[in-house]
Amino acid sequence: MERRDFLRAATLAPAVALTGRSAPVEAGAADDTGRARWLQHLSRLADPVLTNLAGGTLRAQMPIEQAADADRKAVTHLEAFGRLMAGLAPWLELSGLEGEEARLQARTRALASNALEVAVDPASPDAMNFTRESQPLVDAAFLAQAILRAPTALRDAMSAETKRRLVAALESTRAITPGFNNWLLFSASVEAALKTLGASWDHLRVDYALRQHEQWYKGDGLYGDGPQFHWDYYNSFVIQPMLLDVLETCGGDSPAWSEMRPRVLDRAQRYAVILERLIAPDGSFPAIGRSLAYRCGAFQLLAALALKRQLPEALPGGQVRAALAAVIDRTLGAPNTFDANGWLTIGLAGHQPALGERYISTGSLYLSAVAFLPLGLSPSDPFWMAAPVSWTSARLWRGEAVPIDHALVENR
């Protein structure tokens, strides 16, 4: 499929300029809900990765932007595919779409299916690396999240041979020792995917990750990344979404895990409130900590709770939709975010190569796709149908009344 054909259906609404002006809903869209604008952004992310991988040309065509002293060419392709799929999967799973969006979804499902087949085919020029170096554990886990988020569109749709190869690829990551930090959840997520694929899975790896993160909880909705607390967005990039997904998949297999689930959800809801309050009136957010080049992916947890219909009472769907739209437009709509061929460039607001740590390369940047998880909700879902409401910071700095914020206090 040619790029122009894929994008024809994607362009459901005209692009809007990023003005930065404060308004009741700063990130507007051509339709009443903004969904078309979200699809336009997501299609722009997905197009170069999926069309090239499905055609066996990803390795040949994808540029590798990286730090001058880094060499990420062995791992960056699985990064791009796994991370993109983690965000795309809920929309691929959605049933009942109509019109142009249904046609776009059908094309994208076909591309994703072909891409997965190519990724795990050892004879393909784009066969993915799941074992060399340590990074493949990370992105096998994001691909595992995609399998968990699209059991019908991905897991059940793959051929028996592709499933066998995928299981073998996921199992092969067990040779990689995870770090004593959020990486434990990568191992747990791989095991959760193996469980849902009907393969043998390791209860101990899941238990270790869950129990250690319970020990690393610092309070007020925040976990340490390992024993130490880091002021960054890893609670949203990895920790809390993967805790929720692993417990949703495996929680019923152990009384101890089942007992954790309401506590983990309470913390996630508190952190979602914090995330929403970090979004400034213009859609920007504090540029703190590692991995800022993941852009709007910093709000995965907020998007994940919307998808699961588990947003806290303090965050109405119309408000979260408006807030996420502002962040998506602010980060993906900035000039020079994409190169001339449509690939993401390193940066937070445009092309800012200095923001790329040594572990960052072109493939890494596609974690921005996880901001789009609510597209897995039907266009008729209250999240999309509710009237847009200004987010907390936009109202606060206009002088409007805003509820007092309260910490989460729990007795453990």
N, C-alpha and C positions, 0 to 999 in steps of 0.2 A: 504494500500500500504506500503510495507516495505521500510525502509530508502534507502537501496542499489538500489532499483528499481527507486526511485525518483531521486537519484543522478546520475544514469547511464546516463540519458539523459542530466543532467545538466553539466556533465563534457565534454563540447564541446571543451575545450582547456586545455592543461596541465598547471598546476600551474607554475608560474615563481617566481624565488627568488627575494626578495627585496634587491637590491644592494645598494641603496642610491647614486649611481654614477650620476653625472650630464651628461645629453645627450639631444639631440633635443627632444626626447619624453622619459622621465625617466620611465614611467609606461608602459612597452611594453605589447604585447599580441601575441598570436600565429597566429591570423588572421590579415588581413590588417587594420581592423577598431578597434579592441579591443572588439567588442561586445560580443564575446564568453567569454572573461574574465569577463566582467560585469555580464553575466548570471551565470557564475560559482559562483561568489561572492553572487549574489542575491539568488541563489538556496540554498547555504549554510546557509544563514540567514533564509530562509522561511521553510526549511525542518522540523526542530524540532517543530516549532510552529504549522504549518498547519497539519502535519501528526498526531500529538497528539491531537490537538483540533478537527479535523475531526473525530477522533476515540474516542473522549470523555475521553482522558487520559492526557490532558494538566495539570490539577491541580495535578494529581498524579505524573507526570514525570518532570515537569519544576522545576529546582532548584530556590531558592529565595536567591540570594546574596544581601545583604543590609548592611547598617551601623549597628554597634553593638547596638545602642540605638533606632533603627527603627523597625517598624512592618508593612510591606507592603503586607502581604499575602492576604489581602482583595481586593487589587487594581491592583496587578502586572500582572494578567492574561489578563485583558482588555487592559492594557498598551501594552503588547506584541502583541496582535492581532490587535488593532486599529492602532498602529504605523507601524507595518509591512505592513498592508493593504494600508495605505496612500502612501507608496512607491511602492508597488507592483501593485496597481490598473491600472495605465496607460498601463503597459505591458499586463495585463489581457484583457484590452479593445481593444488592437491592433488587427486588422483583416489582413488577407492576408499573414500570415507567412507560411513558407514551411519547410519540412524536420524535422530534429531533434528539432529545436526550436519550431516548430508548435506542435510536440508531447509533448514536455515539457510544453508548454503553456496549452494544453488541460488537461494534468494531474493536473497542478496547478490550473486551473479554477475549476476543479471538487473538488479538496481539499478545495479551498477557499469557494466555494458554500456550501459544507458540513459543513465547520468550522463556517460559518455565521449562518447556521441553528442551529447548536449545541449551539452557543454562546447566542442566544436569546430564547432558549427553556428552560422554567423554570423547566422542569423535568430532564434536563441533569445534569450529575455530573460536567460539565464545564459551566453551566449557568453563564453568566458574571454579575458582580455587576455594576449596573449603578446608584446607589443611595446612598450607604453607604460611608461615609466620603466625602470629596470634590473632590478628585482626579478623580473619574469617569467622571466628566464633561470634563476634559482635553482629555481623551482618547476616549470618545464618539465623541468629535470633530474631532479627527484624523480619526476615523472610518467614520465620516460624510464626511471628505475630500475624503476618498476612494470612497464613493458612488458618489460624484460629479465627480470624475476622471474616473469612470467606469460605466456610465449610462446603457450601454448595458450588459456588462459582469457581473455586480453585481446587479444594481437596477432592470433591466428588467428580469433578469434570476431567481430571487428568487421567491419562491412560494408565493401565496397569504397569507398563514398563517405566513411564515417567515417575509414577509413585514409588516403584522399587528403587529407582535411582535417587530420588529425593530422600527417601528414608536412609539409604546408604550414605548420602552426602551429609545429612544431619548427624548420623551416628559417628561419622568420621571426625566431627569437631570435638568429640570426647577426648581426643588426644591432646587438645589444647588446655592447659591449666589456666583457669580464670584468675584474674587478680582478686585480692581480698577487698573488694569494693562492689560497685554496682555490677561488675562483670559476673558475679554469682548469678544474677538474674538472667544473664544471657544463657548460661548453662540450663537454668530452670525452664526458660522459654523454649529452648530446643527440646527438652524432655516433654514439655506439655504438647508440643506439636507432634512428637512421635506418638504420644498417647492417642491423640485424635486421629492420627493416620493408621491406628490399629497395630503399631509396632510395639516391641518391648521398650519400656521406659524405666528410667532410674529414679525411684522414689527418694533415694538419699540425696541426689543433687537438688531436687526440688526442696526437700526438707531443710537442707543446709542453707540454701538461699533465703528461704522464708524466715527461719529462726535467726539467722544473722542480721537480717534487716530489722527484725523486731528488737534486737539488741542495739541497733544503731539508730533507733528512733530518738530524736532530740527534743521533741515537743512542738506544740502548736502547728501540727501538720507537716513537719519537715523531718526528713531522715538525713543522717550523715551518709556521705559517700565512702563507706568503710567507717572505721572508728572516728574519723575526723569530719567535722562539718565543713562544707565548701559553699561559698556564696556564688552559686551559678544556677543553671536551669536543669541540672541533671535529675532533680526530683520529677521533672516533667518530661525531659528527653527520654528517660529510661525507667527510673525507679518505680514511681507510682503507677504508671500505665502497665508495666510488666507485672507488678504485684497483683493488680486487679485482674489481668488476663490469666495469669498462672493460677490464681485462686479460683477464678470462675471455671477453669478447665479441670483443675485437680482438687479443689477444695473438699469435695465429697469423699475423697479417698482416705482422709485422716480426720479424726475428731479434733485434733489440735489445729489443723489447717482450717477446718470449718469454723472453729471458734475465733480464728483471726479475722474472718471476712468482714464482719460488721465494724470492727475496730479499724481495719485498713481503709474501708470505705469512708468512715467518719473523717479520718485524716486526709484522705484524698479530697473530700468535699471542702474541708477547711483550706487546703492548699489551693484549690480552685478559686476560692474567694480571694486569696492573696494574689494569685496570678491576675485575676480580672482587675483588681485594684492597681496593679502595676502598669496597666495599659493607659498611656497618656491621652489627652484629648485629640492629638494628631495621629494616634495609632502607633507611636513609638513606645519603647519600654526601656528600663535601665540596662545599659550595655555593660553588664558585670559578668565576670567569670569566663570559663572556657567555652569554646565551641559556638561563639556568636554567629559563625558563618552558617549555622543551621537555620538561621533566620526565624520565620514564623513557627518552625518546629518546636520552639521554646514553649509553645502553648498546647502541646499534645494532650496534657492531662485535661485541660478545660474542654478540648474537643472530644476527648474520649468519654468524659462524663456526659456530655451532650448526646453522643451517640448511644450510650447505654441508658439514656433517660434517667440519669442519677445526679443531675445538677442539684446543688443545695437550694433550699427554698429562697434564699437571698438572691439567687441568680436566675431570673426568668429567661426563658429561651430566646425571646426577642432581644434581650439585652446582650446575652452571650453571642448571638449571631452578629449583632452590630459590632461588638468589640473585636471578635475574631476577624470580621471583614476588614476592619480598620488596620489590624496588624498585617493581614495578608497583603492588602494593597500597599501599605507603607513599606514592606520589605520586598515583595516580588514586583511591585510596580515602580521601584526606583530605577532611574536611568542606569544602563550598563550592568544590570543584574544578569542578563543573558548575553552571550557572545553573538557574533554574526550568524552562527549556525544554530542558535537556539539552546546552547548548553549553559547551565548555570555557571557563574563565576564566583570566586571567593569574595565574601563581603557580607555585611549586614544591611546596608543601605546603598546598594550599587556595588561597584567593583572596588574592593578594598583588600588587596592581597596580603597586607600586613596583619590582617585578622586571622590568617590561616596558621594554626599550630602545625607542628611537624606531622601530626597524624591526619591532617586535613588535606583532602585532594578533591578533585571534581566529583567523584562518586559520593563522597561524604555529604555533600551539600543537599542531596535529595531527601534528607530527613525532613526538610521543609514540607514534604508532602503530608506529614501526619497532622498538620493543622486542618486538613480537609476531611477528617473523619465524619463530621456531621452530614456529608453528602450521602452517607449510608442510610439516612432517614428519608422517608418518602417526602416528596414535595408537599404533600398534604399534612405532614406531621406538624404539630403545634410549634416545633422549633422554627419551621420555615413560614408557617402561616401567621404566627403572632406578629402584631405590629412591632416595628423596630423601636427599641428603647435605648436612649443614650447610656453608655456604661458609666461606672461610678466616678472615675476621674473627670470625664467630660462634664458630668453634672456638678461635681464638687467645685471645679474651677470656674464654672459659670455662676457660682454663688447660690446654687440650689440646695435644698435640704437633702442630706444624705444620711442614712442610718449609721450609727456608731459601730465601729468594728470591734469584735470581741475575739480574744484568743480561745483556742480549744484547750480545755483543761480536762484531763482524764486521770483516773486512779488506776495505776497499773501494779 
